Amino acid sequence: MPLSDRRKPTATAAIIEEARRLLPETGLDPAAQYAISMGIPRFIAYKVLRAPESHQRVAPRRKETA
């Protein structure tokens, strides 16, 4: 996979983002159950949702080269 394809949004990222949005409203278990019901493995759902937001690794996108 070329490096330029690695940072594009994916269905998995969208599911995790929705679960993270639900987290404050519904709590950990319902948010994790949403992610699991959408096909995210249980251990990944809980690992991501339990991690403090300050520990999330969000790298800026690389600039496209001409």
Backbone as ProteinMPNN parsed JSONL, in Angstrom:
{"seq_chain_A": "MPLSDRRKPTATAAIIEEARRLLPETGLDPAAQYAISMGIPRFIAYKVLRAPESHQRVAPRRKETA", "coords_chain_A": {"N_chain_A": [[0.844, -1.172, 0.0], [0.678, 2.151, -0.95], [2.213, 4.971, 0.679], [0.652, 7.278, 0.52], [-1.947, 6.347, 0.602], [-2.408, 5.49, 3.16], [-3.407, 7.22, 5.144], [-5.972, 7.932, 4.513], [-9.451, 8.43, 5.181], [-11.317, 5.755, 6.613], [-13.841, 3.192, 6.73], [-13.695, 1.955, 9.208], [-12.443, 3.908, 10.814], [-14.445, 5.846, 10.799], [-16.473, 4.536, 12.193], [-15.275, 4.227, 14.714], [-14.936, 6.919, 15.391], [-17.622, 7.694, 15.624], [-18.374, 6.075, 17.783], [-16.717, 7.186, 19.744], [-17.897, 9.679, 19.887], [-20.324, 9.001, 21.001], [-19.569, 8.157, 23.5], [-19.386, 10.083, 25.825], [-22.104, 10.574, 26.192], [-23.438, 8.086, 26.469], [-21.8, 6.303, 27.818], [-19.114, 3.919, 28.485], [-19.614, 1.074, 27.935], [-22.055, 0.964, 26.268], [-21.129, 2.513, 24.069], [-18.951, 0.994, 23.211], [-20.305, -1.365, 22.551], [-21.775, -0.462, 20.365], [-19.668, -0.033, 18.489], [-18.687, -2.651, 18.297], [-20.919, -3.959, 17.289], [-20.875, -2.943, 14.768], [-18.82, -4.226, 13.604], [-16.225, -3.91, 14.602], [-13.492, -5.371, 16.227], [-13.83, -6.637, 19.578], [-11.698, -6.232, 21.489], [-10.293, -4.115, 20.336], [-12.206, -2.077, 20.218], [-12.693, -1.571, 22.983], [-10.091, -0.923, 23.818], [-9.473, 1.416, 22.35], [-11.555, 3.132, 23.143], [-11.162, 3.337, 25.879], [-8.766, 4.657, 26.119], [-7.159, 7.647, 27.123], [-8.038, 10.832, 25.765], [-5.883, 12.496, 25.343], [-3.882, 10.736, 24.77], [-4.345, 9.787, 22.271], [-3.155, 9.049, 19.103], [-2.802, 11.214, 16.691], [-1.822, 12.005, 13.693], [-0.789, 14.649, 11.578], [-1.989, 15.031, 8.216], [0.008, 14.149, 5.424], [1.397, 16.482, 3.151], [0.334, 16.774, -0.181], [2.504, 16.082, -2.822], [3.59, 17.825, -5.663]], "CA_chain_A": [[0.0, 0.0, 0.0], [1.479, 3.375, -0.973], [2.063, 5.812, 1.867], [-0.409, 8.262, 0.344], [-3.23, 5.721, 0.88], [-2.496, 5.032, 4.537], [-4.066, 8.174, 6.037], [-7.303, 8.267, 4.04], [-10.493, 7.941, 6.086], [-11.84, 4.424, 6.326], [-15.085, 2.878, 7.437], [-13.34, 1.666, 10.602], [-12.214, 5.178, 11.494], [-15.739, 6.502, 10.967], [-17.18, 3.822, 13.266], [-14.609, 4.575, 15.975], [-15.278, 8.312, 15.686], [-19.009, 7.721, 16.103], [-18.361, 5.49, 19.125], [-16.112, 8.183, 20.644], [-18.892, 10.726, 20.063], [-21.345, 8.465, 21.896], [-18.97, 7.845, 24.806], [-19.822, 10.921, 26.955], [-23.56, 10.526, 26.345], [-23.964, 6.772, 26.818], [-20.873, 5.544, 28.646], [-18.173, 3.034, 27.808], [-20.171, -0.176, 27.411], [-22.894, 1.165, 25.083], [-20.318, 2.988, 22.945], [-18.198, -0.168, 22.734], [-21.255, -2.275, 21.911], [-22.05, 0.093, 19.042], [-18.527, -0.323, 17.624], [-18.644, -4.101, 18.101], [-22.033, -4.32, 16.403], [-20.527, -2.487, 13.427], [-17.745, -5.069, 13.088], [-14.921, -3.649, 15.217], [-13.201, -6.392, 17.239], [-14.084, -6.211, 20.953], [-10.508, -5.722, 22.174], [-9.935, -2.83, 19.752], [-13.209, -1.107, 20.658], [-12.442, -1.183, 24.376], [-8.769, -0.299, 23.922], [-9.552, 2.777, 21.825], [-12.481, 3.952, 23.924], [-10.623, 3.547, 27.228], [-7.565, 5.49, 26.075], [-7.427, 9.073, 27.312], [-7.966, 11.563, 24.501], [-4.539, 13.054, 25.197], [-2.981, 9.688, 24.288], [-4.69, 9.401, 20.912], [-2.131, 9.437, 18.142], [-3.389, 11.793, 15.497], [-0.77, 12.649, 12.94], [-1.305, 15.475, 10.483], [-1.859, 14.435, 6.898], [1.149, 14.61, 4.633], [1.004, 17.333, 2.045], [0.489, 16.175, -1.502], [3.613, 16.661, -3.589], [3.175, 18.065, -7.051]], "C_chain_A": [[0.89, 1.235, 0.0], [1.214, 4.221, 0.267], [0.911, 6.794, 1.73], [-1.783, 7.681, 0.663], [-3.432, 5.4, 2.355], [-3.302, 5.95, 5.433], [-5.463, 8.556, 5.557], [-8.337, 7.712, 5.006], [-11.004, 6.564, 5.654], [-13.144, 4.24, 7.077], [-14.799, 2.619, 8.918], [-13.145, 2.962, 11.385], [-13.529, 5.903, 11.747], [-16.534, 5.856, 12.097], [-16.594, 4.199, 14.622], [-14.941, 6.016, 16.354], [-16.71, 8.426, 16.21], [-19.091, 7.151, 17.524], [-17.766, 6.473, 20.133], [-17.08, 9.337, 20.889], [-19.974, 10.283, 21.046], [-20.846, 8.297, 23.332], [-19.443, 8.755, 25.941], [-21.323, 10.818, 27.239], [-24.042, 9.2, 26.929], [-23.083, 5.977, 27.763], [-20.063, 4.553, 27.819], [-18.84, 1.818, 27.179], [-21.106, 0.036, 26.216], [-22.111, 1.647, 23.857], [-19.515, 1.837, 22.347], [-19.115, -1.154, 22.026], [-21.646, -1.781, 20.524], [-20.923, -0.283, 18.078], [-18.455, -1.818, 17.304], [-19.743, -4.534, 17.143], [-21.767, -3.91, 14.959], [-19.312, -3.228, 12.861], [-16.356, -4.801, 13.635], [-14.669, -4.743, 16.25], [-13.314, -5.814, 18.662], [-12.847, -5.589, 21.608], [-10.087, -4.359, 21.618], [-10.913, -1.759, 20.222], [-12.918, -0.637, 22.078], [-11.104, -0.473, 24.54], [-8.832, 1.161, 23.482], [-10.431, 3.653, 22.706], [-12.0, 4.203, 25.348], [-9.435, 4.498, 27.244], [-7.929, 6.954, 26.297], [-7.249, 9.807, 25.981], [-6.575, 12.136, 24.272], [-3.542, 12.026, 24.685], [-3.305, 9.231, 22.873], [-3.614, 9.923, 19.971], [-2.823, 9.918, 16.873], [-2.292, 12.551, 14.786], [-1.39, 13.511, 11.849], [-1.105, 14.761, 9.15], [-0.63, 14.996, 6.204], [0.64, 15.46, 3.486], [1.252, 16.586, 0.734], [1.657, 16.868, -2.198], [3.195, 16.75, -5.037], [3.907, 17.236, -8.033]], "O_chain_A": [[1.766, 1.363, 0.855], [0.121, 4.187, 0.833], [0.256, 7.114, 2.721], [-2.706, 8.437, 0.968], [-4.547, 5.066, 2.755], [-3.848, 5.475, 6.429], [-6.085, 9.436, 6.152], [-8.134, 6.647, 5.589], [-11.101, 6.27, 4.462], [-13.498, 5.035, 7.947], [-15.579, 3.021, 9.781], [-13.638, 3.087, 12.506], [-13.706, 6.51, 12.803], [-17.194, 6.55, 12.871], [-17.334, 4.461, 15.57], [-15.201, 6.3, 17.523], [-16.967, 9.182, 17.146], [-19.803, 7.693, 18.369], [-18.259, 6.58, 21.256], [-17.089, 9.915, 21.976], [-20.48, 11.088, 21.828], [-21.643, 8.297, 24.27], [-19.879, 8.23, 26.965], [-21.758, 10.957, 28.382], [-24.936, 9.175, 27.774], [-23.565, 5.07, 28.441], [-20.293, 4.375, 26.623], [-18.643, 1.56, 25.992], [-20.958, -0.669, 25.217], [-22.4, 1.232, 22.734], [-19.408, 1.715, 21.127], [-18.736, -1.721, 21.001], [-21.83, -2.582, 19.607], [-21.179, -0.788, 16.986], [-18.191, -2.198, 16.163], [-19.519, -5.383, 16.28], [-22.362, -4.462, 14.033], [-18.83, -2.902, 11.776], [-15.392, -5.412, 13.173], [-15.543, -5.02, 17.071], [-12.946, -4.667, 18.913], [-12.946, -4.525, 22.219], [-9.571, -3.53, 22.366], [-10.5, -0.657, 20.584], [-12.899, 0.565, 22.344], [-10.996, 0.475, 25.318], [-8.305, 2.041, 24.163], [-10.08, 4.8, 22.983], [-12.398, 5.193, 25.962], [-9.131, 5.085, 28.282], [-8.9, 7.447, 25.724], [-6.402, 9.434, 25.17], [-6.133, 12.25, 23.128], [-2.466, 12.394, 24.214], [-2.609, 8.373, 22.329], [-3.218, 11.087, 20.038], [-3.355, 9.127, 16.094], [-1.88, 13.622, 15.232], [-2.405, 13.138, 11.262], [-0.165, 13.984, 8.983], [-0.276, 16.163, 6.374], [-0.42, 15.19, 2.92], [2.242, 15.872, 0.576], [1.775, 18.092, -2.162], [2.529, 15.86, -5.567], [3.657, 17.336, -9.234]]}, "name": "protein", "num_of_chains": 1, "seq": "MPLSDRRKPTATAAIIEEARRLLPETGLDPAAQYAISMGIPRFIAYKVLRAPESHQRVAPRRKETA"}
